[in-house]
Amino acid sequence: IGRYQVPPPKDPNGALARHEAGLFAEARELMKSFGNKHRSEAFNRTILPLCFPLVLAIGYRMALEAAVDVGIDPKLRALYEAGIFKEDAGWFAEKGGISREVQRAMEAQAADAVLPELERLVEETGVEPYCTAPMTSQALWDGWVGEFETFSGDAVWNFEEPKARL
């Protein structure tokens, strides 16, 4: 209804900015279809369900812009954007001009580009002090496995016996 405004996109031609603009345009057209009555059942049925995807679209676009501003690796940004395409694959295929096949190819290409550099990229985030999952380092893994209760004995396994039963 025009009361609030979000910061405009830095690149209005980017896929995420076009997605955001497209969702806004869709909501505006729907509002016109029932006389811009924002206190109505028509509003509740048609506009409210669009609010969450629209807020996500705004956030996705702004997050990508922030990533550009702080110099996040372009390969990670491409992977992020490909993940966003999956969030609303139908819109990107129907309105954004990016078929589902192209979306899948973009995601695969982005993942293939990130994978060889994944360890370096993760290390550069400075997240290590906050990672406590055992699989994040050999030392944590060895410590975790070392805490397992172990059992020992002098039993001998006869490998031939199970075969004989078959």
N, C-alpha and C positions, 0 to 999 in steps of 0.2 A: 504493500500500500504506500510505499515511498517514504516511510518515516525514517529509515535508517539506510546507511550506505557503507559498504565495505570498501577497503582500499582497492583502487582499480588495478587490474593486472599489469605487470611490467611488460609482458609480451602478450598482447591480446590475440595474437595468431597462434599461440601455443595450444596444444591439444587440451591441456587441463583448463586453460582460460576459456577456450571455446566450449568445453563441457559445462563449465560454470555458467557462462552466458546463455547457453542453450537451455539449461534448467530454469534459469530466471525467466527467459522468454516464454517457456512453456507455462510457467506459473502465471505470468502476466496474461497470457492468452486465455487461460482457464478462468482467471479472475474476471476478465471482460465478459466471458460467456455467461456469467451469472450476475452481471451488473456491479462488480466490485464490492459486493456485500460481504465484508469480512466477518460479520457475525451472522452466519447462516449455516444451515446444514450442508449446502453445496460446498461452502468453504471447508467445513470439517471433513467432507468426503473426498474432496479433490486436492486442496492445497496442503492441509496438514500432513498427508502422507508424503508429499514432496519435500517437506521441510528438512527432514533428516538427511536425505541424499544431497540436498542443496547445501546444507551446512558442511557436510563432508567434502563436497566438491570445492567449496571455498577454502576449507582447511588444506586439502590436498594441493591446490594451486599455490596457496601462500607458503606451505612447507617446501615445495619445490623451489619457489623463488628465494626463500631463505637459504636453502641448500646452495643455490647458485651464489648468493651474496657472500657466504662464508667459505666458499671454495671447496665444497664437497666434491669428491671425485666424480667426473661426468659419467663414468661407468656405473657407479652406484645410483646416480640420478636416473639414468636410463632404466635400470632395474626397478627402481621405485615407480617410475612412470608406467612401466609395463604392468606392474602389479595393480596400479590404479585402473588401468584399462579393464582388468578382469573384474573390478568392483562393479562396473556398469558397462559390461561388454556389449549389451544390446544397444545402448545409446551410441557408443563409439562406432558400432557397425552401421546403425541406421542413419545417424545424424552426423557423426564425426568423420565419416569416410574412411574408417579403418576397419577392414573386414576382420572377422574372427580369425581367419587364417593368418592374416598379417599380424594381428595381435599376438597370436601364439609364436610366430616367427620372431617378433620383436622381443618377446620375453626370453625365448631360447637364446637369441643372439646376446642379449644383455647378461643373462646368467653365464653363458660361455665366456664372456669378456671379464666378468667379475671373479669367477672361480679360481683362475690361476693366481690372482692377487688377493684372495680372500684373507689369508693369514695376515698379510701386511696391512690390509685395510682395517681389520679388526684391531690389530695392535695399535694403529695410529689413532684410534678413538680414545685411548687411555682408559678403557673399561676394565683392564685386568684387576685392579684392586677390588672391584665390585663383583667379580666372577668367582663364585665358590662352588660351582658344579664340578664334580670330580673329573668329567671328561675334558675340562678346559686346560689341564696341564698334566704332564706325566707325574709330577710330585703329588698333586692332589689325588690323582688316580691311584698311585701306589699307596698313599696314606689311607684312602678309602678301602681299597682291597685288603690292606693290612689289618683293618678292623674286623674283617669277617671272622666268624667263629669257624675253626677248622676241626676236622675229625681225622684221626689216623688209626691205623691198626695193621695187622699183618695178614689181612685177607688176600687171597689170590684169585684172580678172575680166570675162569677156564673159558677161553674163546671158542673152543670146539663144542661145548655143551649146548649153547643156544642153537647152533647149526643142526645138531643132532635132533633137537626137538621139532624143527621145521619139517 
